[in-house]
Amino acid sequence: WTFTMPPKLKLTYFDIRGRAEPVRLALTLGDIPFEDVRMSKQEFDAAKQTGKLPFGALPVLEVDGKMVCQSFGIMNYASKLAGVYPKDDFVALKAEEVKGCLDDTFNLIEPTFFEPDAAKKLAMRKELVDGKLSERLEMLEKLLVNNGTKHSVCDEITSADLELYVFAWTLSAGILDGIPTDIIAAYQRISALSQAVAEHPKVDKWNKDHPFPPT
């Protein structure tokens, strides 16, 4: 029997939930210690200009001092460390299916972030809510219902549930002008699965310790 020291982890992102929050939650559920670094816009710009970020973007994860980027890879690594990545290959495939669907759906909204005209941004988002966004949410709801499991892909909370929770929170938290805060309420399965994550004692404590907006 040998004891393996856990890696020293340093996760860097902005002081928002975003793409780093599922990683933070995975490590929290697994009781994996990590340094939670939250950069200001000024700090990010400086790091970007000096070439400290491999792709000029966040999040980045330092593992024993070695920096890696790309949120999907970081999330999978963190989930495996924390024991919330499915060990069964087919269940893992189903988890990746859910996560891919979430990413495809969020990618519909992403172009609106870069629209400087407020009125046009609202019009773009209304068009999405009335069309493609609602269509994608219907597809996701049907997928999750058809899975027929306690949580999104099996009877335990996995990385897919954490991604789903952050996705649903982002759409309904009132931080995206033009996206109704009750948009997720119409989808019972998405709502229930997200609520199950929110009610997990470790997630509940994390949210109380890291309120939004930051205080």
Order of alpha helices (4+ residues) and beta strands (2+ residues): beta-alpha-beta-alpha-beta-beta-alpha-alpha-alpha-alpha-alpha-alpha-alpha
